[in-house]
Amino acid sequence: MPDPAVPEDVTFSLLDRDVRGRLRTLSKENAERVGRHLVMVGRLLDDDAEAAYEHAQAAVRRAGRVDVVREAAGLAAYRTGRYAEALRELRTVRRLNGSSEHLAIMADAERGLGRPERAITLSQEPEAETLDTETQIELAIVVSGARLDLGQPEAAVAVLSSPTVRAARGLVAARVAQARAAALEAAGRADEAAAELADFPQDVLDEAAGNTTEHDEVVVYDLTEDEEGEEAAEITSDENPAADEPEVPEAVEAEAVETVDASAEPVGDVVASDESVTQEDAR
């Protein structure tokens, strides 16, 4: 499969410094090609998730053993409704770098596959307590939706009643209000549901729900003239630089391939590392 085209203005130096560092195990030429595809994933994820997915796949074909590459593939798969694939990729990321930062996305992918019980189980893993506050809130929103999936509206309300969740601010607070309103409505508490949304302007609620038509493009630049840009050009590798075949961990190859309706919409909203990922509260 040919790689999707990358505009000439997209350069390796546009990558976040930490991401560039993760690609140092590759040859110079391969790292630059992979890096440019990762830049495209970040550019397209909000506006054209399918195109972002194609760029992520191109990166995986050339650097399947690099955690940030598998991360990009997982996030793009999630945004396009490929929930089983997203789970496989993000599980691989956890094995490669030990991070659980995408636990909320993984739980929401389980919901997308019609497995709310597994979403709740993921939220109860010890690593969930080590997540940053915003990701814990996002995970709570997902779990509340999973409780609604199971016909447990009061439990869905309770999940969103902790001090941490109620202390949310900004757009996250609007998302919490929408999720609480849905749970309260399902519990037959319509007046309380309306009160949850009363303090938020409609445009804020629309943005929180993902109902926006325009997006500001965000490109990550290194604003310091550090020496790392030069170092990035000197990337060396013990791997064969001419190898174009995917480098996929054996553990991933052994996983059973699950199918999922790619037309399904995401059901939560999660922010992840350098790539901002938004979800819709469709549940």
C-alpha positions in Angstrom: 0.0 0.0 0.0 1.5 3.4 -1.0 2.0 5.9 1.7 -0.3 9.0 1.7 1.3 12.2 0.4 2.9 14.6 2.9 3.0 18.3 2.1 6.5 19.8 1.6 6.0 22.2 4.5 5.6 19.3 6.9 9.0 18.7 8.4 10.5 16.5 11.1 11.3 19.5 13.2 7.6 20.2 13.8 7.4 17.2 16.1 7.4 17.6 19.8 11.0 17.2 21.1 10.1 14.2 23.2 8.5 12.4 20.2 11.6 13.2 18.1 13.7 11.6 20.8 11.6 8.4 20.7 12.4 8.0 17.0 16.2 8.0 17.5 16.3 4.2 17.2 15.5 4.6 13.5 17.8 5.5 10.7 17.9 9.2 9.8 15.9 8.8 6.6 13.3 6.5 8.1 12.9 8.7 11.2 12.2 11.7 9.1 9.6 9.9 7.0 7.9 8.5 10.1 8.0 11.8 11.9 6.4 13.7 9.0 3.5 11.2 9.0 3.1 11.7 12.7 2.9 15.4 12.2 0.1 14.8 9.7 -1.7 12.6 12.2 -1.7 15.5 14.7 -2.9 18.0 12.0 -5.7 15.8 10.7 -7.0 14.0 13.7 -9.8 16.5 14.6 -10.9 17.4 11.0 -10.2 14.3 9.0 -9.7 11.3 11.2 -9.7 8.8 8.3 -6.8 10.6 6.7 -5.0 10.8 10.0 -5.5 7.0 10.3 -3.9 6.5 6.9 -0.8 8.5 8.0 -0.7 6.6 11.3 -0.7 3.3 9.4 2.1 4.5 7.1 4.2 5.3 10.2 3.4 1.8 11.7 4.6 0.1 8.6 8.0 1.8 9.0 8.4 1.9 12.8 6.0 -0.6 14.4 8.2 -1.0 17.5 8.2 2.6 18.5 5.7 3.5 21.3 4.7 6.9 20.0 3.9 5.4 16.6 1.6 2.8 18.0 0.1 5.5 20.2 -0.7 7.6 17.1 -2.2 4.5 15.4 -4.3 3.7 18.5 -5.7 7.2 18.8 -6.5 7.4 15.1 -8.2 4.0 15.1 -10.3 5.1 18.1 -11.3 8.4 16.4 -12.5 6.4 13.3 -14.5 3.9 15.3 -12.1 1.1 14.9 -12.4 0.3 18.6 -11.0 -3.3 18.6 -7.9 -2.0 16.7 -7.6 1.0 19.1 -7.6 -1.4 22.1 -4.9 -3.6 20.6 -2.6 -0.6 19.8 -3.0 1.1 23.1 -2.4 -2.2 25.0 0.8 -2.4 23.0 1.7 1.1 24.1 1.3 0.1 27.7 3.6 -2.9 27.2 6.2 -0.8 25.4 6.4 2.1 27.9 4.4 1.1 30.9 2.1 4.1 30.7 -1.6 4.0 31.5 -2.4 7.5 30.3 -4.9 6.3 27.7 -6.9 4.2 30.1 -10.0 6.3 29.6 -9.8 5.9 25.8 -9.4 2.2 26.3 -12.4 2.0 28.6 -14.5 4.0 26.1 -13.4 1.7 23.3 -14.8 -1.2 25.3 -18.1 0.7 25.5 -17.9 1.2 21.7 -17.6 -2.6 21.4 -20.7 -3.1 23.6 -18.7 -4.3 26.6 -19.6 -1.8 29.4 -18.5 -4.3 32.1 -15.0 -4.3 30.8 -15.0 -0.5 30.7 -15.8 -0.5 34.4 -13.2 -3.2 35.1 -10.5 -1.1 33.4 -11.5 1.9 35.6 -10.8 -0.2 38.7 -7.2 -1.0 37.8 -4.6 0.3 40.3 -3.1 2.5 37.6 -6.3 4.5 37.4 -5.4 6.2 40.7 -2.1 7.4 39.3 -3.7 9.3 36.4 -3.7 13.1 36.3 -6.9 14.8 37.5 -8.3 15.6 34.1 -7.9 12.0 32.8 -9.5 10.7 36.0 -12.5 12.9 35.3 -12.6 11.7 31.7 -12.5 8.1 33.0 -15.4 8.9 35.4 -17.5 10.2 32.4 -16.8 7.0 30.5 -17.7 4.8 33.6 -20.9 6.9 34.1 -21.9 6.1 30.5 -21.1 2.4 31.0 -23.4 2.4 34.0 -26.1 3.8 31.8 -25.5 1.1 29.3 -26.1 -1.4 32.0 -29.4 0.3 33.1 -27.9 1.7 36.3 -28.8 5.4 36.2 -28.3 6.1 39.9 -24.9 4.5 39.8 -24.1 6.6 36.8 -25.0 9.8 38.8 -22.9 8.6 41.8 -19.8 8.1 39.6 -19.9 11.8 38.7 -20.5 13.0 42.3 -17.0 12.7 43.7 -15.3 15.9 44.9 -12.6 15.5 42.2 -15.2 15.3 39.4 -17.3 18.2 40.8 -14.3 20.4 41.0 -13.8 20.3 37.2 -13.4 23.6 35.5 -13.7 25.0 32.0 -14.8 22.8 29.1 -14.3 19.6 31.2 -16.8 21.0 33.7 -19.3 21.4 30.8 -18.7 17.8 29.8 -19.3 16.6 33.3 -22.5 18.6 33.5 -23.7 17.0 30.2 -22.9 13.5 31.5 -24.6 14.2 34.9 -27.6 15.6 33.1 -27.9 12.4 31.0 -27.6 10.3 34.1 -30.1 12.3 36.1 -32.6 12.3 33.2 -32.3 8.5 33.0 -32.9 8.4 36.7 -36.2 10.3 36.4 -34.7 13.5 37.9 -35.5 15.9 35.0 -35.4 19.1 37.1 -32.0 18.3 38.4 -30.8 17.4 34.9 -31.9 20.8 33.6 -30.2 22.6 36.6 -26.9 20.9 35.7 -26.8 22.6 32.3 -28.4 26.0 33.3 -25.1 27.7 34.1 -23.4 27.0 30.8 -23.8 29.0 27.6 -25.1 27.0 24.6 -21.9 27.6 22.6 -19.9 26.1 25.5 -22.2 23.1 25.6 -21.9 22.7 21.9 -18.1 22.8 22.0 -18.1 20.3 24.9 -20.3 17.9 22.9 -18.0 18.3 19.8 -20.7 20.1 17.8 -18.4 22.6 16.3 -17.8 23.3 12.6 -14.4 25.1 12.7 -11.2 24.1 14.4 -8.0 26.0 15.1 -5.1 24.1 13.7 -2.5 23.4 16.4 1.1 22.7 15.4 3.7 21.9 18.0 6.9 23.9 17.4 10.2 24.0 19.3 10.6 27.7 19.9 14.2 27.4 21.1 17.1 27.0 18.7 18.4 24.0 20.6 20.9 21.6 19.3 18.4 18.8 19.2 17.3 19.7 15.7 20.9 19.0 14.6 21.0 15.8 16.6 17.7 14.6 15.1 19.4 14.8 11.7 22.1 12.5 13.0 19.8 9.6 14.0 21.5 6.3 13.7 20.2 2.8 14.0 21.2 -0.8 14.4 18.2 -1.7 12.3 18.2 -2.2 8.6 17.3 1.3 7.3 16.0 -0.2 4.1 13.4 -2.4 5.9 9.9 -1.3 4.9 8.1 -4.2 6.5 6.0 -3.5 9.7 7.8 -4.3 12.9 5.0 -5.6 15.0 5.6 -7.2 18.5 4.8 -10.8 18.7 2.4 -10.2 21.5 0.3 -8.1 19.2 0.3 -10.6 16.4 -1.0 -13.2 18.8 -4.0 -11.1 19.7 -7.3 -12.2 18.1 -8.6 -9.7 15.6 -12.0 -8.3 16.6 -14.3 -6.6 14.2 -16.3 -3.5 14.9 -18.8 -1.2 13.1 -16.6 1.6 11.9 -19.6 3.8 11.5 -20.1 3.9 15.3 -19.3 7.2 16.9 -17.0 7.6 19.9 -18.9 8.0 23.2 -16.5 9.9 25.4 -14.0 12.7 25.3 -10.4 12.2 26.3 -7.3 14.4 26.1 -4.1 12.5 25.4 -0.4 13.6 25.7 0.7 15.9 22.9 -2.3 15.0 20.6 -5.6 16.5 21.7 -8.3 13.9 21.3 -12.0 14.8 21.6 -14.9 12.4 21.8 -18.6 12.8 21.6 -21.0 12.0 24.5 -23.2 9.9 22.2 -24.3 7.5 24.9 
